[in-house]
Amino acid sequence: MKISVSRIADGFPGERLTVFPPAVIRYARSLPVCRDLCVTHTGRFDHVQGHYIHRPQGRPEHVLMVCLAGEGRVKLGNVTYHLHRGHCMVLPPRREHRYTADMDNPWSLFWFHFMGRRAADYVAAVGVEPAHPRFWVQDIGVLAEAFEECYRHVLGGYRDAELIGLSTAFARLLGLCRTLQRSPSLRRRQTEDRLLRTLRFMRENLHRPMSREEMAGHAQLSLPHFGAMFRKQLNCPPLEFHIRLRMQEACELLETTDHTVAEIAYALGYSDPLYFSRLFRHKIGRPPSAYRAANLHR
């Protein structure tokens, strides 16, 4: 027989919950860093049956939810999203939402409410859009550690250093949300892994030009599929990306060695130093000799 469990908004055993007083939030938003990104609520609980929230008017802040284990559902507007381990979701301000833990396998969550002059920019940087508020990360343990780093600042009280530390730690957590973001589809993750291997291959071969066919062959993908996936993941065509890597290496050599421009060109696989200099100027914004002079004493 299934036991009925009452719905509970908060107050769970072992729950960690911090809601900053309005006066503290107002003061924090006068501080550098905090005025751009300010946490107003944060907390965590583990495996609690009956967790349920309904906010008909939403919240004034953005809400980041991270599912560490278990399952649950979030309804945002007319769309219901299922969350399980690794799923994260950003609820936009002032939008009706409701969420509830699964009855048989209740979720473990941590969350942040946040606002600030650049809060929407941080959300966009994570890659979240109104039509796609949910994303998935593979290394959820890294985010759990980042939450603990944030929470240590909460325990320190409301001093300037702790408030600024919380904002910077939370900004780092949002950055991890972007860098750790992966597709929940195994097939797509395998494609992403092939692209990562190809990126390593490109970095290991800065001393010569490469063709798209060679890159696609290393990724074991068809040329059209490789090109489309590469552009989607890096916002850049593969040949252009390899040229950028070679120009970055050229900058490093100009700054750290006494090699001539011609020697650097040959080392990077350019047989015509004049062509290399023109390409360098086009990509970097100044000729190699001018770049070296400007960065000689950095």
N, C-alpha and C positions, 0 to 999 in steps of 0.2 A: 504494500500500500504506500502510495506517495504521500509524504508529509507536506502539508501546506506551510509555506514560509512567508512571514509578513514582509512587506516591502519597507526598506529602510533607506533613508537618504544619507545619513552619516551617524557617527557615534559607535563604530564597530570596535570590538576588542582588538587592540594592537594597532589601531589606526593612528597615523601621524597626520595631523592636519594643522596648518597655520593659515590664518586669515589676518592680513595686516590691517591694523586700525586705519580708518580714513585719514586721520591726521598724519600718520606715518607715510601713507601713500602720497599725500600732498607734499610732504617734505621731501620724500625720495625723488619726486618728479622735478624738484628744483635743483637736484644734483647732476653734475655731468655724468654721462653714460646712462644713469637711471632715467633721465628725462626722455631718452630715446627708447629704452626698453626697461620696463618696470614690472616686476612680479608682484601680484596682489594677493594671490592664494597659491598654496601648494600643499601636496600631501601624498600619502600612499597607504594602501591597505592590501591585504592578501587573502584571497580565497574566501570571500564573504558572500554567503547566500542572501538573496533578498535585496541586494543593492539596486536602488531605483532612483532616478532623478527625472523630473519633468519641469522644464522652464518654459512656460508659454511665451514669455517675452525674450527669451534668451538671456545672455549676460552682456554687460557693457564692454567686457574684455574679450579677447581671443582666449580660447580654452584648448590647451594641448593635452591630449589623453594618450598614454602609452600603455599597451597591454603587455604585461610581463609573463602571464600564464593564464590558462583557462580561456573562457569564451564569454562573449556578451554581444549585445546589439545596441546600435545607436541609430535613432531616427532623426534625421535632419530635414526639415520640411516634409516632403512626401516620400523621401527615399530612406530605406533602411539599410544600414551597413552592418555586416557581421565582422566582429573583431576577435582575433585569437592571438596567441603568442607572436610578438613581432609586429603586430599592426599598431600604427599610430594614426591619430586623427586630429585635425585642427578644426574646431567649431568657430565659425565667424561670429563677430559681435551682433547682438540684438536679432538673432535668428532663433525661432522656436526649435527646441530639441528635447529629446528624451532618450535616456539610455538605461539599460538594465543588464544585470549579470545573468548568465545562463543558470538555470536552476540545478542542473546536474553537474556542471563543471564551471563554477563561478570564477570570474576573472580576478587576477591581481592587477592593480593599476597604480600608476602614479600620474599626477596631473599638475599643470600649472595654468593659472589664469594670468594673463599679462596684457599690458597696454603700453602706450608711449608713442612719441612722434614718429618713430620708425618701426613700430610693431608690424604694420602691414608689409613693410619692406622685408623684414625678417621672414615673415610667412611666405612671401613670394620667393625669397632666396631658398627656402626649404623645398620649393617646387610644388607647393599646394595651390590649387585653384578652386574657385567656388564649385565647379562641377566635379572636382576630384579632390575632396578633402582628406581622403584616406591614403596612407602609404605604408610600406612594409620595410623593415630592416632585418637583416640576417643576424647581426651580432647584437642581440638585444641586451646581453650582459654589459656591453660597453655603455649603453644608455642608462642602465641601472646604476652603474658606478658614477656616471655623470650626475644623476639625480642626487646621490649621496653627497657629492661634492657641493652641489647647490644647497642641500639641506644643512650642511655644516654652517653655512653662513646664516641660515635662519636661526640656528641655536645660539649664535653670537649676539643676538639682540638687534637693536635698531641704530647702532652706531653707523656713521658715514661709511667707514671702511667695510662693514658687513653688508650694507645696502648696495654699495658699488660692487663689492665682491660677488654678491648674488646675481646682479645684472650681468656681469662679465661671465660668470660661470654658466648662467642660463643661455647667454649668447653662444658659448662654446657648445652647449648641449644641442642647440638648434643647428649649429654647424655640423655636428655629428649626425643629426637626423638626415642631413643632405648627403654627407659623404658615405654613410653606411646604408643608404637607401638602395634597395634591390627589388627586383620583381618577385612576387610570391610564386610565380610560375617557374618550375624547375627548368623547363626548356629555355625560357628567356634568360635565366641565371647562367645556364651553360653557354649561351651566346655571349653574355657579358664577360664571362671568364675567358672566352676565346679572344675577345677584344682586349682584355687586360694583358693577356700573353703577347698579343701583337704589339701593344704599346711598349712592353719591355723589349721586344725584338727590334722595334724602331729605335729605341734609345741605345741599344747595343750596336746599332749600325748607323751611327751619325757620320761615319767617314766616307759614305758613298750615297748616291741617289738610290731610291727604291721605286719600283712600279706598283701601281694599284693591284696588278695581278699577283705580284709577289706577296704583298700584304694580305690579300684575300686568301691566297693559298696557305699562308702561315696560320690564318684564323680558321682554315678549313670551312670557309663559307663561299657561296657564289659571289661573284663580283658585284652584282646589283644589291644583294642582301647585305654584304659587307659594307658597301658605301652608304646604304640607308641607315644601318645600325650605327655606324661610326658617326655620321652627322647627327643622329638623334642623341647619342650619348655625349658627344664632345662639341657639338655646334660648330663643326669645322670639317671640311673635306680631308680625307686621309693624307693626300700628298701635301696639302697646305700645312697640316699639322706636323709632318715630318720636316718640312722646311723650317718651321718655327723652332723645332727642337735643334736643328743644326745651327740656326742663327743664335739661339741661346748659348750653345756650346762655343760659338765664335766669340760672343761677348765675354764668356768666362776666360777664354784663351787670351783675348786682348787685354783683359784686366790683370791676369796672373802670370803671363809669360812675356818674354822679349821677342817672340817669334814675329817675323815680318807678316804683313797682310797677305803677301803671296804664299808664304809658308803655311799660314792658317787656312787659306783657301785650298791648297793642295791636301792638307791634312783632313779636310772635310769633304774631299772628293770633287772639288771644283777645279777643272783643268784650266779655266780662264780666270785669273785673278781680277781682271777688269769686270767681267760678268758678276763675279762674287761680290765685288765692291758695290756695284749698282744694286744687286739684290739685297745686300745688307742695308744699304741706305733706304731702300723702299720699305723694308720690314721694320727697321729699328728707328728710322727717322733722321739719321746722320751717317756720314761715311765712316768706315772703320777707324781711320786715323783720328777723326774728330771724336769718335766715341772713346778711343783709348786716352786721348788727351783730357777729356772731361772726367774720366774715372780713374786717372792715374794715382791720385792721392786719397782715394776714398778709404 
